[in-house]
Amino acid sequence: MSDEQEKLEKAFEFANYRITVQNQKHVLKTKAIELLTYYHNGGTFNITHEFMGFIGSLIANDHTSLPLLDSNNNPIMVEDLQEFYEEMLGQYMEVVNEYWKDYEELKTKRNIKSVVNV
């Protein structure tokens, strides 16, 4: 094999590796987003920084229970806002910690086969 062919082959190999890494990052992110869904009293809530901040401000303003709009714009009664917030925060921390561990592991992989096995 000529020197140029070898360089070209290595370039393709590296390009495939980079694409595979980007695909795996996307898979990890999508998984995390899906797991950041909190179900409560028949409602579905997306756990976001903004939503957690909103709930935190309601609690800070001495609200203890009230109806909230879920991700489908359905009104859902939340009887204990503090418990609702703590459960949602716990789920957030668990999901993001797992996402971080998987992401860090992915960064150490140096070939396509090991990247796909993350």
C-alpha positions as CSV (number, residue, x, y, z in Angstrom):
1,M,0.0,0.0,0.0
2,S,1.4,3.4,-0.9
3,D,2.0,6.1,1.6
4,E,-0.8,8.2,0.2
5,Q,-3.3,5.4,0.3
6,E,-2.3,4.8,3.9
7,K,-2.8,8.4,4.8
8,L,-6.2,8.4,3.1
9,E,-7.2,5.2,4.9
10,K,-6.2,6.8,8.3
11,A,-8.2,9.9,7.4
12,F,-11.3,7.9,6.7
13,E,-10.8,5.8,9.8
14,F,-10.5,9.0,11.9
15,A,-13.6,10.6,10.2
16,N,-15.6,7.4,10.9
17,Y,-14.4,7.5,14.5
18,R,-15.5,11.2,14.9
19,I,-18.9,10.5,13.4
20,T,-19.4,7.5,15.7
21,V,-18.4,9.5,18.8
22,Q,-20.9,12.3,17.8
23,N,-23.6,9.7,17.2
24,Q,-23.0,8.2,20.6
25,K,-23.0,11.6,22.3
26,H,-26.4,12.2,20.7
27,V,-27.7,8.8,21.9
28,L,-26.5,9.6,25.5
29,K,-28.1,13.1,25.4
30,T,-31.4,11.8,24.0
31,K,-31.5,9.1,26.7
32,A,-31.0,11.7,29.4
33,I,-33.7,13.9,28.0
34,E,-36.2,11.0,27.9
35,L,-35.3,10.1,31.5
36,L,-35.9,13.7,32.7
37,T,-39.6,13.2,32.5
38,Y,-41.4,13.1,35.9
39,Y,-44.8,11.6,36.3
40,H,-47.1,12.9,39.1
41,N,-50.8,12.5,39.8
42,G,-51.6,11.5,36.2
43,G,-49.5,14.4,34.7
44,T,-46.2,14.4,32.8
45,F,-43.6,17.0,33.6
46,N,-40.4,17.7,31.8
47,I,-37.6,18.3,34.4
48,T,-35.8,21.5,33.2
49,H,-33.7,24.1,35.1
50,E,-36.5,26.6,34.4
51,F,-39.2,24.4,35.7
52,M,-37.3,23.5,38.8
53,G,-36.5,27.2,39.4
54,F,-40.2,28.0,39.0
55,I,-41.2,25.3,41.6
56,G,-38.5,26.6,43.9
57,S,-39.8,30.2,43.6
58,L,-43.4,28.9,44.4
59,I,-42.0,27.2,47.5
60,A,-40.0,30.3,48.5
61,N,-43.3,32.3,48.2
62,D,-44.9,30.0,50.7
63,H,-47.1,28.0,48.3
64,T,-47.6,24.5,49.5
65,S,-50.1,23.1,47.0
66,L,-51.7,24.2,43.8
67,P,-52.5,23.0,40.3
68,L,-49.7,23.1,37.7
69,L,-49.8,22.7,34.0
70,D,-48.0,19.6,32.9
71,S,-46.1,19.2,29.6
72,N,-49.4,18.6,27.8
73,N,-51.0,21.7,29.3
74,N,-53.2,19.7,31.5
75,P,-53.9,21.1,35.0
76,I,-52.5,18.7,37.6
77,M,-53.0,19.2,41.3
78,V,-49.8,19.0,43.3
79,E,-50.7,18.6,47.0
80,D,-47.2,18.9,48.4
81,L,-45.0,21.2,46.4
82,Q,-41.9,20.5,48.6
83,E,-42.2,16.8,48.1
84,F,-42.8,17.3,44.3
85,Y,-39.7,19.4,44.1
86,E,-37.5,17.1,46.1
87,E,-38.5,14.0,44.0
88,M,-38.0,15.9,40.8
89,L,-34.6,17.2,41.9
90,G,-33.6,13.7,43.0
91,Q,-34.5,12.3,39.6
92,Y,-32.7,15.1,37.9
93,M,-29.5,14.5,39.9
94,E,-29.6,10.7,39.3
95,V,-30.1,11.1,35.5
96,V,-27.5,13.8,35.0
97,N,-25.0,11.9,37.1
98,E,-25.5,8.8,35.0
99,Y,-25.3,10.9,31.8
100,W,-22.0,12.5,33.0
101,K,-20.5,9.1,33.9
102,D,-21.4,7.7,30.4
103,Y,-20.1,10.8,28.7
104,E,-16.8,10.7,30.6
105,E,-16.4,7.0,29.7
106,L,-17.1,7.9,26.0
107,K,-14.3,10.5,26.1
108,T,-11.7,7.8,26.9
109,K,-12.6,5.5,24.0
110,R,-10.1,5.6,21.1
111,N,-11.6,3.3,18.5
112,I,-14.9,2.7,16.9
113,K,-15.5,-0.7,18.5
114,S,-15.0,0.6,22.1
115,V,-17.1,3.7,21.4
116,V,-20.1,1.6,20.2
117,N,-19.9,-0.5,23.4
118,V,-20.4,2.5,25.8
